[in-house]
Amino acid sequence: MLKISNKIRHAFPFLLLTAYGVFTCSYFFFDEYSDPYRVFARGVFVLGVFVFISSLKKFWGYPLFQIVAAYMLYILLSGFWSDPFEWFRFGQKFTIAVYILCFISITYYLVHWNSVLYERMLQVCVLIAAVAAVISLASFYREHHFPSERLMAIGALTNINEFANVFGVFAILAMGFALRMRKLQHQAPFLLAILAFIAVAWFGQSRTAFTSLILALLVLMGFMLNERKGLYAAILIAIAGALVLLFPGVLEEAMLRGQGLRPMIWAIGWREAISAPLFGHGFITPIVIHAGDRGFATLHNAYLQVFWQSGLIGLVLFLTLLAVAFRAAWSWGNQHRDYTIFCLFLFAACTMMTGVDTLIDRPRDQWMLFWFPLALLLAHQAPGSPPGPGTTRLTDTNANKSSGIPG
């Protein structure tokens, strides 16, 4: 009986790491919007509940997490002055908040259990995402006019902008891995993956994601490269320029689309938001914006959405959270010479200007854009954290080899 218990104890972190990796790639495996949520709830959370509280206790006193907790608590409290207030919807949001905290705790546990294996898992996820990007391009344009028709990728996300955001996160991870590798044969798969991710954003005509991704990649290279910064930056800019020159129809279609109804949505949303400026309309109050002849349930701007839902108090908490996260990511980058997490936040902050709605919601692009880099940052910078990816190579042999469920 004791032998069986020990085997389960040693197998547990590998099972949790596998479930975590499957969830990270689940956006591309399934067709239904709710499937990634089910994967997390029935797989990752069920396993993660064993490390949830113990991991939470270890970074509870970290200032960044305290701000996260304050923001989430206030946002949930704003649900009580929502109109109409529904216990069922409030319970759903509360459950999702618990899942997000569990996701952060699991990330902390896995990084501290074995940072090398965690990084390898992320590298595998990047390559799987790259394959999904290539399949999306090939399958879509086999049946649609290339290149003018706007790409729709395969998977469970609801629109191409969400896909471009998620692929953008993987692109920044891929660049971070490539810049820390010394041999070209190790770099090549990740550099090719970046090309696939850029292509998805370009042919998907996701203007904010494309521009934000190029900016984040340039910043990442500028901070992490010691030599030939100009050459690599010129190559990246040349790739973007080549897409413009070779496929001008894509740019033309994107420009003809203009801002669409976004300015009207923002104007209406702003007028409604300032009617309840201090506390907002409440977290679970449905947003219904009529612009043109269509109705919208999101404001297409994460900052305005926070203000609309939770007022000035919620917006200040959210902006404080972002500022502290940026500062912590910058400090960690300076210590470890790895600015990947900082550039993930830069990418998120830019893309949230024209997209992403409620952050406390079922797993969609906001989990990868915002909660994932936040979880990484807490895992690597909280007291007692192992060395970050910047000092952890695939050839390292000194990674933490402890296993089992922490007591």
N, C-alpha and C positions, 0 to 999 in steps of 0.2 A: 504493500500500500504506500509505503514511504517512497519507494522507487518511482511509482506512478506519479506521486505528488511532485517529486523533483523533476521528472520529465515534463510535466505540465508547466511547472514553474520556469524551466529553462526555455520551453517552446513558446511561452506566452508572448514575450516581446517580438519574436519573429512573426507570430500571427498578427499582432497589432500593427507592426510595420507593413506587412503585406496588405492588410485591410486598409490602412491609411493610404498606401500607394494606389490601390484599386480605386479608392474614393477620389484621389487627386486626378486620376485619368477618367473618371466615370462620365465626365462631360462629353466624352467622345464615344463611349461604349454603347450608350443607350439613346433612344429616340424620344422618350417621354420626359417632359419638364420635371416631374416629381421623382424620377428615378435616382438622381444623385442624392436627394434627400432620404430616400428609402435606404440606399446603400450606407449612408452615414448612420441613420437611426438604428438599422437592424444589424449592422456589422461593426462599424468603428465604435459607435457609442456603447454598444453592449460589451465590447472588450475594454474600452477606455474607462468604463465606470470603475474598474478596479484600481486605476491610477489617478482618477480625477481629483479626489480630495487630497491625497498625499502630495501630488504635484502642485496643486493650487496653494497649499500651505507654504511651499518653498519659495514662491515668488509673490506671495500675498503682500508682503511689505515693500515691494519694489514700487517706486513712485509712478512709473509708467502704467503699471497694472492698476494702481489705485485710481488713476484718472480714467482708465478704461471702465473700471467698476462704477465710478461715479457717473460717467456718461450713460452707461447701460441702465443703471438704476433710475436715473432721472427720466430717460426716454420711456422706460416701462411705466414709471409713475404717471407720466403724461397721458398714458392710456386711460386713466380714471376720469379725466375731463374730456374724453372723446365723445363725439356725438354722431351716432348713438354708441353708448357703451355696451359691449357684449362680452360676457364672461368667456364665451367660447373663443372669440378672436384674441382676447387678451391672453388666454391660456396657450393658444398657439404661439404667440409672440414670446411669451415667457419660456416656453419649451425650446424655441429656437435660440433664445439668449443662453439657456443652459447648454445647448449643443455647441454654441460658439465658445463658451468658456471651457467646455470639455475638449474641443478641438485645440485650443491654446494649450491646455494641460497635457494633452497627448503629445503635441509637438515638443513641449518641454521635456517630457519623459523620454521620448525617443532620441532626442539630441543628446541627453545626458546618459542614456543607456549605451549608445554607440554612435558617435557623431559620424564616423566613416561610413557605416552602413546606411545611416540616414541620408548622407550625401549621395551615395550610390543609388539609393532608391529615387531621389530627386532626378538624378541623371537619366535613369531609365524612364522616368515619367516624361522628361523633356524629349527624349527620342521617340517615345510612343506618341506624344503630341505632334511631333514633326511628321510622323507617318500619317497621322490623322489629317494634318494640314495638306499633305501631298494628295492623299486620297480624296479629300474634299475638292481640291482644284481639279483633279482628273475626272472625277465622277460628275461634277456639276457641269463642266464645260464640254463633256461628251454629249450632253443633251441640251445645252444652251449656247447661245451665240457668244463666241469669244472675241474680244475681251469686254465688250461694252455692257453685257448683262451683269448685274451686281451679284457677286458670289454669295451663295448660302452654304455654309459648311455643314458637315454631318455631325450629328450629336443631339444632346438634350437641351441645349440653350435655345432661347426663343427668337433671337435675331442675330444678324451678322455682326452688329456692334458688340454684342456680348462675347461672341466668339473671338473677335479681334482683340478685345480686352484680355481674355484668358490666354490667347496665344501670345500676346504681348508680354505677359508675366513670364511665360516659359522662355520667350526670346531673351529677356534680361537675365534669367537664370542661366541660359545657355552661354551668353556672353561672359558672365561671371566665371563659369567653369572653364571656358576656352582661354580666358586671359590668365588663369592660374596654372594652366598646363604648359609644359615646356616643349613637347614634341608635336610636330604638325599632324602626325597620324592620330594623335589623341584629340587634337583640336578640331580636325576636319569634320567629324559628324556633327558637332555642335555649331560650327560655322555654317554648314549646309542647312541645319535646322533653323538657324536665324533667317536665312534666305527664304525658307518656306513660310515662316511666320510673317515676315515682311510682305511676302506675296499675298497672303490671306488678307491682311489689312488693306493692301493696295487694290486688289481686285474686288474686295468687298466694299470698296469706296467708303471705308471707315476713316474719315478725314482726321478726327481728333485722335483716334488710336494710332493711326499711321504717323502723324506729326509728333505725338507724345513719345512713341516708341523710338523714332529716330533721335529725338532729343535725349531721351534717357540712355540710349546706347552710346551716343557721343559723349555724354557726361561720364558714363561708366568707363569708357576707354580713356578719357582725359585724366581721370583720377588714378586709374590702375596701371596704365602703361608708363614705364619709365623711359622708353626709347621709341622712336618712330611714331609718336602720337599723331603727327600731321599726316603721315602716310596712311595709317589705318583709318583716321577720320576721313581722309580724301577718298579711300576705297568705299566706305559706307555711304558718303554723299554721292559718289559716282553711281553706286547701285540704285539709290533713290532717283538720281537724275536719269539713269538709263530707263527706269520704269516710265518716267514721264515722256522721254523721247520715243521709246519703242511702242508705248501704248497710250498715245495722247487721247484716245477716245475715252479711256477710263477717267482721266482728269476732267475732260469736257463734260462727261455725264455727271460727275460729282459736283462740278461748278454749276451746271444747269439746275441741279437739285437745290442749290442755295442752302439757306438755313431752314428752309421748309417752314413749319409752323412753330419752331422752337421760340423765336422772339415773342410771338403772340402768347404761347404757353407761359413763358417766363413773366410777361407783363401781367397776365391774369393772376398767375400764382403769387406774384409780388403784392398785388393789390389785396388779395385774400390774406396773405401772410401778415401784412401790417395792420389788418383789422383785429388781430390778436397777437400783438408784438412781443409781449413779455413771456407768456407761457405757451403760445401756439394753440393750434386747434386740437391737439391730442394725437397720440401715436397711432391709434387704430381708427381714427376718423377717415372714411374713404375720401380720396381726392378725386374729384370729377371736374375736369377742365374741358370746356367746350371751345375749341378753336377751329375756325372754318366750319366744316360740316361734320367734324369728328369729335369724339369724346376721348379724353386721356385720363388714365389713372395714375400717372406719374408726371413730375415736373421736368424731367430730363436734365436735372441738375441736382446733384447730391446735397450741395450746400443750401440751396433754396428749399429743398425738400425738408432738410433738418429744421430750418427756420420756420417753415410752414407748420410742421408737426409739433415742434417743441419750443418755438419762440426764441427770443434772444438768449435766454438762459441755456437752452439746448445747443444753440449755435456757438456760443462762447465756449461751452464745454467741449464741443466737437473740435473747434479750431485750436483750443488749448491742447487737446489730445494729439492733433496732427503736429503742432509745434514741438511738443515734447518728444514725439516719435521721431521727427526729423532730427532733432538735436541728439537724441540717443543713438540713432542710426549713424549720424555723422561722427559722433565720438567713437563708436565701435569701429567704424570704417578707418578712422585715423589710427586706432590701436592695432588693427589687424591687416591694414592695407587691402581691405576688401570693401568696396562701396556698393555691393550688389543690393543689399537691403535698402540703403539710402535711395538708390535709383528705382527700386520697386515702389517706394513711397512717392518719389517724384512722378513716376508714370501714373500712379493711382490719383494723385492730387490733380494732375492735368486732365485725365479722362473723366473724372467726376464732375468737371465743369459743364459737360454737355450730355452726360449720361449717368447711369447708376441711380437707382432710387433708394429705397429704404435699406440701410445697411444691416439691420437686424431682420433678416428674411431668409427664406429657404436658400440652400446653396445654389448660387448662380455666379455671375462674374464678380459680384462684390466680395464673395468669400476669398477668391484668389487674389483680387485686387487689393483688398484692405486687410482682412483678417489673417490671411496667410503671412504677409510680411510682418504684421504685428506679432503673430505667434513666433515667427523666426527670431525677431528682435528680442522678445522676452526670453526665449529659450537660450539665446546666446549671451545676453547681457545681464540677466538676473544674477544675483550673487551665487557663486559656486558653479558657474557655467563652465563647460569645457572650452578649449580654444575654438575659435570660429573657423569657418570654411577657409578663410584666408591663410590659416596656418595648419589646416588639416588636408593632407593630400591623399590621393588614392593609394599611394605607396606607404603611407604612415603605418607603423605597427604599434604605436603607443596609444591607440584609441582606447577608450574605456570599454573593457570587455565584460563588465559585470552584467548579469542577466537576472531575469526573474522579476516578479512583482515586488515593488518596494514595500517594505513593511512600515 
